[in-house]
């Protein structure tokens, strides 16, 4: 999949074949686990009936995305060990999911909550705080969807096809089968996507090192490459990177399941026990992620040279594998974009409909009207992300996605702390959220939208993830105001 080569007809034929397969699955998914798709909980949450196996594929499908397969090896290719921060982050996140998410699911199930903002409204009442939670989720998700398009664009370019037309066609198809089938479509396609990705990664880690002289040769080549490159790179993490690495891992773990797409996957589970079982077995994907990251070192050992680091994986596969497997790998990565993009657009549509449109514009909307509105909004979200990629430089999506992580982390106190205490005030949560958003955005802009800011204490310097800095300030304000201002919960607000 060399981005500069002419169209690889064999690879393209295989790619199109698998794309047609998932398109068919997307449309027939409406008949799978039948439900009334004119109801938002059926369209947007799959009727809350996904068991352990389906949920495992669904959560894995929306958490490990096309851009993960492209970006993680690209980061490792560029900076070495620092790029592996995604591994401890995905290790930290699952104990959090095991401990917290079943409690949230029970409340959401009992009170028919479809979004995190629904839950916040149920606990605190009012319109402003739930609207802030919803708006944060929607805005943080948009560049995330755009990055799925970036991943697909990279692999299509690697097959020798340039321009945006193939991308537009792919996402028009995605938009319509998501509209027709709701969450059932990505849930069904996730089976195919995950199996394909496992095949690709297992083949890569088995065959590529044998062609490069073994893993010892791969690591030796990477070590020499980074030694020559200099700077803060290397196959071993440098002491100056420890704090930043740890804070990125912790902050990313706390933010991961605040996003609308991961929250949607959790709330679509059939029971709290299903979530706990998945938290136990989902670390299998962490092993997969670690193996995917090694592709960055393999590209160095293979002598891959690219203008953009994002092209590393396509170029590596195009150099070392036959055309049919290149097409298979490209299809696997492209489908890895379709699944999370569908879930992200559904999650954002649920938030808009339930927590912005209904309370602020049309309080008397019917259940069928909610579902209809969400379907239309899911189309708007997808095409908004598509326009983002077509008309703006790619790096804007990447930069804004970093801000998205900072932003989504600021809903953590309202969603998670409220599960364990009823002493937090609405005003405190709202003020903390606003302070975190403003501070996080300001610090990120001051750093050129880089995720780390260096705090100084005397002669010591502590480079920390900006989202975590903003969250600490957020929490301090929440706790401080909650001490001096009474908690105002939904029950009190109703009086």
VEXKEPA-919805 format. One record per residue (C-alpha): residue in three letters; y, x, z; residue number from 1. Coordinates in pm, whole numbers. Layout:
VEXKEPA-919805
type|v|u|w|seq
ALA|Y|X|Z|NUM;
...
end
This chain:
VEXKEPA-919805
type|v|u|w|seq
UNK|0|0|0|1;
UNK|256|255|-109|2;
UNK|589|75|-129|3;
UNK|686|267|-447|4;
UNK|374|191|-651|5;
UNK|328|-74|-918|6;
UNK|156|-402|-838|7;
UNK|-200|-346|-713|8;
UNK|-376|-634|-889|9;
UNK|-702|-613|-692|10;
UNK|-522|-596|-358|11;
UNK|-289|-877|-461|12;
UNK|-580|-1099|-564|13;
UNK|-749|-1050|-225|14;
UNK|-419|-1110|-48|15;
UNK|-354|-1435|-236|16;
UNK|-711|-1554|-177|17;
UNK|-680|-1527|201|18;
UNK|-330|-1673|195|19;
UNK|-463|-1978|11|20;
UNK|-740|-2006|272|21;
UNK|-499|-2024|564|22;
UNK|-275|-2265|373|23;
UNK|-566|-2506|334|24;
UNK|-653|-2464|702|25;
UNK|-292|-2534|795|26;
UNK|-291|-2870|620|27;
UNK|-636|-2986|734|28;
UNK|-553|-2891|1095|29;
UNK|-382|-3231|1132|30;
UNK|-731|-3386|1133|31;
UNK|-863|-3141|1393|32;
UNK|-868|-3269|1752|33;
UNK|-706|-3587|1625|34;
UNK|-400|-3721|1797|35;
UNK|-94|-3930|1725|36;
UNK|140|-3677|1564|37;
UNK|432|-3917|1597|38;
UNK|433|-3819|1968|39;
UNK|601|-3490|2061|40;
UNK|334|-3383|2309|41;
UNK|72|-3421|2033|42;
UNK|272|-3250|1757|43;
UNK|440|-2986|1972|44;
UNK|168|-2915|2232|45;
UNK|-150|-3011|2047|46;
UNK|-210|-3293|2294|47;
UNK|-255|-3037|2577|48;
UNK|-624|-3016|2491|49;
UNK|-688|-2653|2395|50;
UNK|-971|-2499|2595|51;
UNK|-1037|-2136|2686|52;
UNK|-1149|-2011|2344|53;
UNK|-877|-2185|2141|54;
UNK|-610|-2085|2392|55;
UNK|-729|-1724|2382|56;
UNK|-680|-1710|2007|57;
UNK|-355|-1907|2021|58;
UNK|-188|-1697|2293|59;
UNK|-311|-1378|2128|60;
UNK|-192|-1511|1794|61;
UNK|165|-1569|1907|62;
UNK|192|-1272|2145|63;
UNK|54|-1003|1912|64;
UNK|246|-1055|1591|65;
UNK|283|-904|1245|66;
UNK|580|-705|1363|67;
UNK|369|-569|1648|68;
UNK|119|-434|1395|69;
UNK|404|-283|1194|70;
UNK|658|-183|1462|71;
UNK|439|-27|1732|72;
UNK|279|233|1501|73;
UNK|623|291|1344|74;
UNK|774|364|1686|75;
UNK|486|597|1777|76;
UNK|524|767|1437|77;
UNK|893|822|1511|78;
UNK|905|916|1881|79;
UNK|548|969|2000|80;
UNK|435|876|2352|81;
UNK|749|676|2433|82;
UNK|632|419|2179|83;
UNK|333|335|2397|84;
UNK|546|146|2654|85;
UNK|397|-174|2508|86;
UNK|61|-87|2667|87;
UNK|160|-94|3037|88;
UNK|382|-394|2962|89;
UNK|85|-597|2835|90;
UNK|-122|-481|3132|91;
UNK|144|-594|3380|92;
UNK|198|-933|3218|93;
UNK|-149|-1083|3263|94;
UNK|-163|-1071|3645|95;
UNK|177|-1243|3630|96;
UNK|33|-1510|3398|97;
UNK|-271|-1554|3625|98;
UNK|-56|-1603|3936|99;
UNK|241|-1802|3804|100;
UNK|158|-1999|3492|101;
UNK|-117|-2226|3633|102;
UNK|133|-2357|3890|103;
UNK|389|-2426|3618|104;
UNK|124|-2594|3401|105;
UNK|22|-2833|3681|106;
UNK|379|-2951|3734|107;
UNK|441|-2981|3361|108;
UNK|118|-3177|3312|109;
UNK|183|-3414|3601|110;
UNK|543|-3485|3495|111;
UNK|496|-3470|3117|112;
UNK|720|-3166|3073|113;
UNK|700|-3013|2726|114;
UNK|939|-2718|2771|115;
UNK|1056|-2480|3042|116;
UNK|1394|-2656|3034|117;
UNK|1213|-2987|3099|118;
UNK|1071|-2831|3414|119;
UNK|1414|-2707|3526|120;
UNK|1561|-3053|3463|121;
UNK|1279|-3208|3664|122;
UNK|1353|-2980|3959|123;
UNK|1734|-2981|3954|124;
UNK|1847|-3273|3739|125;
UNK|2175|-3255|3552|126;
UNK|2230|-3151|3193|127;
UNK|2409|-2817|3201|128;
UNK|2143|-2588|3351|129;
UNK|1855|-2728|3137|130;
UNK|2081|-2701|2831|131;
UNK|2154|-2336|2917|132;
UNK|1782|-2266|2947|133;
UNK|1713|-2440|2614|134;
UNK|1997|-2268|2429|135;
UNK|1885|-1928|2558|136;
UNK|1532|-1989|2435|137;
UNK|1643|-2102|2090|138;
UNK|1890|-1817|2034|139;
UNK|1647|-1554|2164|140;
UNK|1372|-1686|1935|141;
UNK|1564|-1685|1605|142;
UNK|1564|-1305|1550|143;
UNK|1202|-1297|1672|144;
UNK|1107|-1531|1385|145;
UNK|1315|-1317|1149|146;
UNK|1112|-1013|1254|147;
UNK|792|-1188|1150|148;
UNK|951|-1216|807|149;
UNK|1027|-844|819|150;
UNK|660|-772|886|151;
UNK|550|-990|597|152;
UNK|815|-840|371|153;
UNK|687|-488|444|154;
UNK|326|-565|350|155;
UNK|423|-758|36|156;
UNK|641|-466|-70|157;
UNK|344|-240|-1|158;
UNK|143|-434|-260|159;
UNK|406|-347|-518|160;
UNK|607|-669|-514|161;
UNK|976|-641|-429|162;
UNK|1237|-908|-376|163;
UNK|1249|-1214|-154|164;
UNK|1078|-1471|-377|165;
UNK|722|-1413|-240|166;
UNK|864|-1433|112|167;
UNK|1041|-1759|35|168;
UNK|725|-1910|-115|169;
UNK|515|-1806|188|170;
UNK|755|-1960|436|171;
UNK|805|-2278|239|172;
UNK|429|-2326|262|173;
UNK|438|-2240|633|174;
UNK|722|-2485|692|175;
UNK|542|-2777|535|176;
UNK|203|-2734|699|177;
UNK|371|-2683|1037|178;
UNK|569|-3001|975|179;
UNK|249|-3186|889|180;
UNK|12|-3049|1154|181;
UNK|229|-2920|1438|182;
UNK|73|-2678|1688|183;
UNK|-275|-2753|1557|184;
UNK|-199|-2550|1241|185;
UNK|-130|-2212|1406|186;
UNK|-408|-2278|1658|187;
UNK|-663|-2313|1376|188;
UNK|-522|-2027|1168|189;
UNK|-519|-1798|1474|190;
UNK|-900|-1783|1458|191;
UNK|-885|-1635|1108|192;
UNK|-590|-1409|1188|193;
UNK|-742|-1248|1497|194;
UNK|-1082|-1191|1341|195;
UNK|-919|-1026|1039|196;
UNK|-697|-803|1253|197;
UNK|-994|-689|1462|198;
UNK|-1185|-600|1144|199;
UNK|-887|-405|1009|200;
UNK|-826|-211|1331|201;
UNK|-1194|-131|1393|202;
UNK|-1232|-7|1035|203;
UNK|-914|201|1068|204;
UNK|-999|373|1397|205;
UNK|-1352|444|1275|206;
UNK|-1290|560|918|207;
UNK|-943|716|916|208;
UNK|-1012|989|1178|209;
UNK|-1334|1085|998|210;
UNK|-1128|1151|685|211;
UNK|-870|1351|879|212;
UNK|-1107|1579|1070|213;
UNK|-1153|1371|1385|214;
UNK|-927|1260|1666|215;
UNK|-872|1618|1785|216;
UNK|-720|1701|1448|217;
UNK|-510|1383|1455|218;
UNK|-359|1462|1796|219;
UNK|-313|1831|1705|220;
UNK|-121|1735|1391|221;
UNK|96|1491|1585|222;
UNK|165|1751|1856|223;
UNK|277|2009|1600|224;
UNK|486|1750|1416|225;
UNK|681|1649|1726|226;
UNK|716|2009|1846|227;
UNK|882|2092|1516|228;
UNK|1093|1777|1527|229;
UNK|1225|1849|1878|230;
UNK|1434|1614|2086|231;
UNK|1288|1345|2312|232;
UNK|962|1321|2118|233;
UNK|604|1432|2178|234;
UNK|254|1306|2237|235;
UNK|311|1340|2613|236;
UNK|587|1145|2787|237;
UNK|870|1369|2907|238;
UNK|989|1348|3272|239;
UNK|1335|1232|3161|240;
UNK|1169|930|2998|241;
UNK|964|812|3297|242;
UNK|1219|569|3447|243;
UNK|1326|420|3115|244;
UNK|962|384|3008|245;
UNK|866|208|3331|246;
UNK|1167|-23|3331|247;
UNK|1108|-122|2968|248;
UNK|748|-203|3052|249;
UNK|837|-407|3362|250;
UNK|1128|-592|3203|251;
UNK|933|-673|2889|252;
UNK|643|-804|3097|253;
UNK|868|-1036|3298|254;
UNK|1035|-1163|2980|255;
UNK|722|-1209|2769|256;
UNK|614|-1554|2884|257;
UNK|967|-1690|2916|258;
UNK|995|-1715|2537|259;
UNK|947|-2066|2392|260;
UNK|646|-1963|2182|261;
UNK|445|-1813|2468|262;
UNK|549|-2098|2697|263;
UNK|435|-2348|2433|264;
UNK|96|-2179|2406|265;
UNK|55|-2190|2785|266;
UNK|156|-2556|2820|267;
UNK|-82|-2658|2540|268;
UNK|-382|-2546|2749|269;
UNK|-620|-2813|2872|270;
UNK|-610|-2704|3239|271;
UNK|-471|-2455|3487|272;
UNK|-814|-2293|3507|273;
UNK|-805|-2237|3130|274;
UNK|-487|-2032|3178|275;
UNK|-648|-1824|3453|276;
UNK|-957|-1756|3243|277;
UNK|-737|-1646|2956|278;
UNK|-535|-1416|3179|279;
UNK|-862|-1242|3261|280;
UNK|-984|-1199|2901|281;
UNK|-652|-1154|2716|282;
UNK|-631|-781|2808|283;
UNK|-881|-731|2525|284;
UNK|-574|-757|2305|285;
UNK|-414|-472|2501|286;
UNK|-704|-250|2396|287;
UNK|-642|-363|2039|288;
UNK|-271|-284|2072|289;
UNK|-345|68|2193|290;
UNK|-569|129|1894|291;
UNK|-303|-9|1659|292;
UNK|-46|229|1812|293;
UNK|-267|525|1724|294;
UNK|-210|447|1357|295;
UNK|129|615|1403|296;
UNK|-38|946|1489|297;
UNK|-290|900|1209|298;
UNK|-7|859|958|299;
UNK|139|1191|1073|300;
UNK|-200|1362|1035|301;
UNK|-242|1208|689|302;
UNK|93|1352|582|303;
UNK|250|1012|519|304;
UNK|620|1035|433|305;
UNK|827|715|419|306;
UNK|1196|629|399|307;
UNK|1156|363|668|308;
UNK|917|400|961|309;
UNK|820|34|916|310;
UNK|640|132|594|311;
UNK|402|368|776|312;
UNK|102|136|819|313;
UNK|108|-1|461|314;
UNK|145|353|324|315;
UNK|-141|481|542|316;
UNK|-380|210|430|317;
UNK|-276|246|66|318;
UNK|-352|618|80|319;
UNK|-691|610|252|320;
UNK|-857|277|165|321;
UNK|-980|108|-154|322;
UNK|-769|-164|-313|323;
UNK|-978|-458|-191|324;
UNK|-941|-348|171|325;
UNK|-570|-283|121|326;
UNK|-538|-648|15|327;
UNK|-746|-763|311|328;
UNK|-534|-561|556|329;
UNK|-212|-692|399|330;
UNK|-339|-1049|432|331;
UNK|-433|-992|796|332;
UNK|-85|-863|878|333;
UNK|89|-1138|679|334;
UNK|-116|-1408|853|335;
UNK|-19|-1236|1179|336;
UNK|337|-1333|1085|337;
UNK|256|-1693|1000|338;
UNK|91|-1784|1332|339;
UNK|369|-1672|1569|340;
UNK|644|-1788|1332|341;
UNK|494|-2137|1335|342;
UNK|464|-2144|1716|343;
UNK|813|-2002|1760|344;
UNK|968|-2268|1538|345;
UNK|775|-2541|1721|346;
UNK|884|-2406|2062|347;
UNK|1248|-2389|1953|348;
UNK|1228|-2740|1802|349;
UNK|1082|-2878|2126|350;
UNK|1370|-2725|2325|351;
UNK|1637|-2858|2090|352;
UNK|1494|-3209|2084|353;
UNK|1412|-3252|2451|354;
UNK|1692|-3058|2617|355;
UNK|1989|-3063|2380|356;
UNK|1962|-3355|2137|357;
UNK|1818|-3617|2372|358;
UNK|2037|-3562|2682|359;
UNK|2360|-3465|2504|360;
UNK|2355|-3668|2182|361;
UNK|2097|-3949|2182|362;
UNK|1976|-4041|2532|363;
UNK|1798|-4354|2402|364;
UNK|1588|-4177|2140|365;
UNK|1232|-4312|2113|366;
UNK|916|-4105|2154|367;
UNK|854|-4124|1780|368;
UNK|1217|-4026|1720|369;
UNK|1171|-3718|1934|370;
UNK|874|-3603|1729|371;
UNK|1055|-3674|1401|372;
UNK|1362|-3479|1515|373;
UNK|1149|-3185|1631|374;
UNK|971|-3171|1295|375;
UNK|1301|-3154|1109|376;
UNK|1443|-2893|1347|377;
UNK|1132|-2677|1300|378;
UNK|1216|-2665|928|379;
UNK|1578|-2574|998|380;
UNK|1475|-2294|1236|381;
UNK|1237|-2140|982|382;
UNK|1485|-2150|698|383;
UNK|1760|-2021|925|384;
UNK|1546|-1714|998|385;
UNK|1469|-1682|627|386;
UNK|1839|-1684|536|387;
UNK|1892|-1425|809|388;
UNK|1657|-1184|630|389;
UNK|1771|-1265|276|390;
UNK|2145|-1226|335|391;
UNK|2176|-979|621|392;
UNK|2047|-621|653|393;
UNK|1711|-600|829|394;
UNK|1843|-387|1114|395;
UNK|2051|-679|1240|396;
UNK|1733|-876|1312|397;
UNK|1583|-577|1491|398;
UNK|1899|-519|1695|399;
UNK|1935|-885|1787|400;
UNK|1571|-903|1891|401;
UNK|1650|-640|2155|402;
UNK|1928|-866|2278|403;
UNK|1685|-1157|2269|404;
UNK|1472|-985|2532|405;
UNK|1778|-928|2751|406;
UNK|1881|-1293|2716|407;
UNK|1545|-1459|2773|408;
UNK|1492|-1257|3092|409;
UNK|1792|-1435|3246|410;
UNK|1605|-1768|3268|411;
UNK|1343|-1606|3494|412;
UNK|1497|-1712|3829|413;
UNK|1543|-2075|3724|414;
UNK|1188|-2104|3589|415;
UNK|980|-1880|3819|416;
UNK|1163|-1866|4151|417;
UNK|1189|-2245|4153|418;
UNK|810|-2266|4162|419;
UNK|809|-2109|4509|420;
UNK|1130|-2222|4680|421;
UNK|1351|-2529|4680|422;
UNK|1646|-2350|4839|423;
UNK|1811|-2230|4519|424;
UNK|2125|-2415|4416|425;
UNK|2197|-2538|4065|426;
UNK|2540|-2371|4072|427;
UNK|2385|-2043|4183|428;
UNK|2124|-2049|3908|429;
UNK|2381|-2134|3645|430;
UNK|2627|-1868|3765|431;
UNK|2350|-1608|3783|432;
UNK|2233|-1698|3432|433;
UNK|2585|-1669|3293|434;
UNK|2651|-1336|3467|435;
UNK|2320|-1195|3341|436;
UNK|2390|-1307|2984|437;
UNK|2743|-1166|2981|438;
UNK|2654|-838|3153|439;
UNK|2337|-782|2948|440;
UNK|2515|-854|2621|441;
UNK|2809|-632|2713|442;
UNK|2591|-337|2815|443;
UNK|2376|-369|2503|444;
UNK|2681|-375|2276|445;
UNK|2826|-73|2456|446;
UNK|2504|116|2378|447;
UNK|2499|18|2010|448;
UNK|2240|-255|2084|449;
UNK|1999|-1|2228|450;
UNK|1782|-137|2513|451;
UNK|1852|129|2779|452;
UNK|2166|198|2986|453;
UNK|2208|504|3209|454;
UNK|2318|428|3566|455;
UNK|2471|718|3759|456;
UNK|2445|775|4133|457;
UNK|2610|1100|4229|458;
UNK|2445|1370|4020|459;
UNK|2138|1156|3948|460;
UNK|2098|949|3633|461;
UNK|1871|650|3602|462;
UNK|1817|520|3247|463;
UNK|1706|156|3287|464;
UNK|1623|-136|3062|465;
UNK|1942|-342|3026|466;
UNK|1756|-672|3067|467;
UNK|1634|-558|3408|468;
UNK|1982|-448|3519|469;
UNK|2123|-786|3418|470;
UNK|1836|-968|3590|471;
UNK|1902|-789|3920|472;
UNK|2268|-895|3907|473;
UNK|2155|-1246|3814|474;
UNK|1922|-1264|4115|475;
UNK|2184|-1130|4357|476;
UNK|2430|-1400|4247|477;
UNK|2164|-1673|4262|478;
UNK|2061|-1579|4614|479;
UNK|2417|-1527|4734|480;
UNK|2549|-1860|4607|481;
UNK|2238|-2042|4723|482;
UNK|2311|-1929|5078|483;
UNK|2664|-2070|5079|484;
UNK|2606|-2373|4854|485;
UNK|2347|-2645|4917|486;
UNK|2053|-2679|4683|487;
UNK|2086|-2976|4452|488;
UNK|1750|-3092|4324|489;
UNK|1659|-3374|4092|490;
UNK|1580|-3609|4378|491;
UNK|1920|-3555|4537|492;
UNK|2097|-3575|4201|493;
UNK|1946|-3916|4137|494;
UNK|2100|-4069|4449|495;
end
